[in-house]
Amino acid sequence: MAPKGNAKGEKGKPAKGKGNNDDKAKGGKADSKTAGGQSINVRHILCEKHSKKEEALEKLRNGTKFDEVAREFSEDKARQGGSLGWKVRGSMDAEFEKVAYELEPSTTAKPKYVEVKTGFGYHIIMIEGRK
């Protein structure tokens, strides 16, 4: 899990997974696949070193499944393929949460991911669902 703490985005913004984070009031439908929801089913790959994160990104770019890359490279939750499970707003590191909620849901076979640097290291984040 990515606990709350001091966080800084890598180069100030996500590398991939741009999304619309405008939530509509309860009862109305969201305008975007990324809007709405108070919880997300999230996976991540956590690397302490930038070079290791770059190796993991290269594997993802070459078509390796997200969970397989997480088992090989992640320094956190590797046994579950990087799965952090369902997380509610406010329960994660602020920068991690900000970029995670901007992502569209995707699958481990064809992940849409974003990278961010927090006080814990370099994260590659994907989400599998929202509710």
C-alpha positions as CSV (number, residue, x, y, z in Angstrom):
1,M,0.0,0.0,0.0
2,A,1.2,3.6,-0.6
3,P,0.6,5.3,2.8
4,K,0.1,9.0,3.1
5,G,3.3,11.1,3.1
6,N,5.2,13.8,1.3
7,A,5.1,13.3,-2.4
8,K,6.4,14.9,-5.5
9,G,5.3,14.0,-9.1
10,E,8.1,13.0,-11.4
11,K,8.9,15.9,-13.7
12,G,5.7,17.5,-12.2
13,K,3.2,15.4,-14.2
14,P,2.2,11.9,-15.1
15,A,4.0,10.3,-18.1
16,K,0.9,8.5,-19.4
17,G,-2.8,8.1,-18.6
18,K,-4.1,11.6,-18.9
19,G,-7.7,11.7,-17.7
20,N,-10.5,13.9,-16.7
21,N,-10.9,14.0,-12.9
22,D,-14.2,16.1,-12.8
23,D,-16.7,14.3,-10.6
24,K,-20.4,15.0,-11.0
25,A,-22.8,15.1,-8.0
26,K,-24.3,11.8,-6.9
27,G,-27.2,10.8,-9.1
28,G,-25.7,12.2,-12.3
29,K,-23.6,10.3,-14.8
30,A,-20.0,11.2,-15.2
31,D,-18.9,12.7,-18.5
32,S,-15.7,10.6,-18.7
33,K,-14.6,7.1,-18.1
34,T,-12.2,8.4,-15.5
35,A,-14.6,10.6,-13.6
36,G,-16.6,9.4,-10.6
37,G,-16.1,6.7,-8.1
38,Q,-15.0,6.8,-4.5
39,S,-12.8,3.7,-4.7
40,I,-10.4,2.2,-7.2
41,N,-8.9,-1.3,-7.7
42,V,-5.3,-0.4,-8.1
43,R,-2.0,-2.2,-9.0
44,H,1.5,-0.7,-8.9
45,I,5.1,-1.5,-9.4
46,L,7.3,0.2,-6.8
47,C,11.0,0.6,-7.5
48,E,13.5,2.4,-5.2
49,K,15.8,3.2,-8.1
50,H,15.0,5.1,-11.3
51,S,17.0,2.7,-13.4
52,K,15.0,-0.3,-12.2
53,K,11.7,1.6,-12.9
54,E,13.0,2.2,-16.4
55,E,13.7,-1.5,-16.9
56,A,10.1,-2.3,-15.8
57,L,8.7,0.3,-18.2
58,E,10.7,-1.2,-21.0
59,K,9.1,-4.6,-20.3
60,L,5.7,-3.1,-20.3
61,R,6.3,-1.3,-23.6
62,N,7.4,-4.6,-25.1
63,G,4.1,-6.2,-24.2
64,T,4.8,-8.1,-20.9
65,K,1.7,-8.3,-18.7
66,F,1.6,-5.8,-15.8
67,D,1.3,-8.4,-13.1
68,E,4.3,-10.3,-14.4
69,V,6.4,-7.2,-14.5
70,A,5.2,-6.4,-10.9
71,R,6.3,-9.8,-9.7
72,E,9.7,-9.4,-11.2
73,F,10.4,-5.7,-10.4
74,S,8.2,-4.4,-7.6
75,E,9.6,-4.0,-4.2
76,D,6.1,-4.0,-2.6
77,K,3.3,-6.5,-3.0
78,A,5.1,-8.5,-5.6
79,R,3.4,-11.8,-4.8
80,Q,0.0,-10.4,-5.8
81,G,1.3,-9.0,-9.1
82,G,1.3,-5.5,-7.6
83,S,-2.3,-5.6,-6.5
84,L,-3.2,-3.1,-3.7
85,G,-6.9,-4.1,-4.0
86,W,-9.7,-1.6,-3.6
87,K,-8.7,1.7,-2.1
88,V,-10.9,4.6,-1.1
89,R,-10.2,8.3,-1.6
90,G,-8.0,9.7,1.1
91,S,-6.3,6.3,2.0
92,M,-3.2,6.7,-0.3
93,D,-0.3,9.0,-0.7
94,A,-1.7,12.3,-2.1
95,E,0.4,12.4,-5.3
96,F,-0.1,8.6,-5.9
97,E,-3.9,9.0,-5.4
98,K,-4.1,12.1,-7.7
99,V,-2.6,10.3,-10.7
100,A,-4.3,7.0,-10.0
101,Y,-7.8,8.6,-10.0
102,E,-7.0,10.2,-13.4
103,L,-6.4,6.8,-15.1
104,E,-8.9,4.8,-17.1
105,P,-9.5,1.3,-16.0
106,S,-7.5,-1.3,-18.0
107,T,-6.4,-4.9,-17.9
108,T,-3.0,-6.4,-16.9
109,A,-2.6,-7.7,-20.5
110,K,-3.1,-4.2,-22.0
111,P,-2.4,-1.8,-19.2
112,K,-2.9,2.0,-19.2
113,Y,-0.4,3.2,-16.7
114,V,1.2,6.3,-15.2
115,E,4.4,6.8,-13.4
116,V,4.9,9.0,-10.3
117,K,7.6,9.5,-7.7
118,T,6.7,9.6,-4.1
119,G,8.6,9.4,-0.8
120,F,8.4,5.6,-1.2
121,G,10.1,5.5,-4.6
122,Y,9.1,5.3,-8.2
123,H,5.6,3.9,-8.9
124,I,4.1,2.6,-12.1
125,I,0.3,2.6,-11.5
126,M,-2.6,1.0,-13.3
127,I,-6.2,0.6,-12.2
128,E,-8.5,-2.3,-13.0
129,G,-11.8,-0.8,-11.9
130,R,-13.7,1.9,-10.0
131,K,-16.9,2.1,-8.0
